[in-house]
Amino acid sequence: MKTDTLFYELFKFDPQSLFDLIGLEPEDEYVFESITTKTTEKRMDGYFRSKNGRAGNLFAEFQAYPDGRIYWRFFREISTWYGQNDEDKPFTAVVLFRDKSPDPGNCQLCCVVLCQS
């Protein structure tokens, strides 16, 4: 975590503040952690885990410098985490930028689920 200390301290103290900041209604009470996925070690800035285990996971990345591949890197880290954990809960991915300048504006991630009855 390079410039992420402020976010880390805020969310460690008050995990619910992320939901206020991004305008989502939390499904549960959350605890915040910084977690590592194994490969060549990659540390995610934030992991919000439901306290009682009933709600989905929330992963957070705090970005203060330009990175044109931020969305792909973050999605890879989340995918790696799910691949290493016996977990199948839905998730929300949040990238918080210090301001607009580091946002490459190229987020093209979209999930479509097709179910046949």
Beta strands, then each sheet from edge to edge (+ up, - down):
strand 1: 30-33
strand 2: 36-37
strand 3: 42-43
strand 4: 46-50
strand 5: 57-63
strand 6: 91-97
sheet 1: 1+ 4- 5+ 6+
sheet 2: 2+ 3-
end
